[in-house]
Amino acid sequence: MILQAEHITFAYDAAQNVIQDACLELQPGVVTGLFGPNGSGKSTLLRCLNGSLNPQSGRVFLDGQAVAAMDRRAVARHIAVVPQDTPVDVPLTVHEVVMLGRYAQGSTWAQETREDARIVSVCLERLGIADLANRPFSHLSGGERQRAVIARALAQQGSVLLLDEPNTHLDLAHQLEIYRLAKTLAEEGQSVLIICHDLLVSPLMVDRAVVMDRGKIVAIGPVHEVFDARLLAQVFATKASISWGDASTVRAQFG
């Protein structure tokens, strides 16, 4: 499924737009990285994409259907979100938290089917936390909780996956695992959007870069074309030069 944002403008109050005339298309098989400094509107745009926020102007479409016209459960059947923050004091086990992802498909943990259990088991395995299935969610480390939340999103089996800084609390090895998982999901046909802050590793792991600055999308395209010295200076206030090698290497000099 193709998720499209057409000329989205959003403001929390009348004083200032948080997003201004944003146009974006997420396609199956593509990992899109959404970059920008803090406060540039990235998370707000993500919430508009999944219908959590209604823009003042513009619309979001999922395969031609307006997301605003769909009920929340119907949206969740197609669009899964990994939020930036998740409450810690959830009185559920890891298995039960991941099972919540099945609600969009008509299931709850109180009515768990064999297929639900199989899907949850697969998601736990994919995130490397199968051994934590019976542990209370509140007893997990920050990185373990993050992986459980990502597993919950995978359990929804949607065609679009939106991740808001999924590598928060994760060490480098697990960050790379999440990027590789995103690539695998795209290869399996999903449309994937990841909000990223790292400008060295993450650009190597996405297919397309979208850069926001002060509520506007200022650049879209292949990573090696988007991330140049001019954009880094303009958007990130960083003096740097980047040289792109093959598909797996990048060199940056800061000064």
VENVEN-V874907 format. One record per helix or strand of 2 or more residues. SS is the DSSP state (H for helix, E for strand). FROM is the first residue (numbers start at 1). LEN is the number of residues. Records with the same first field share a line. If there is no record, write none. Layout:
SS: FROM-LEN ; FROM-LEN
This chain:
E: 3-8 ; 19-8 ; 31-5 ; 57-6 ; 65-2 ; 79-4 ; 160-5 ; 191-5 ; 208-6 ; 216-6 ; 240-5 ; 250-5
H: 42-8 ; 67-3 ; 72-7 ; 94-12 ; 109-3 ; 114-13 ; 130-3 ; 137-3 ; 142-14 ; 172-16 ; 202-4 ; 223-4 ; 229-8
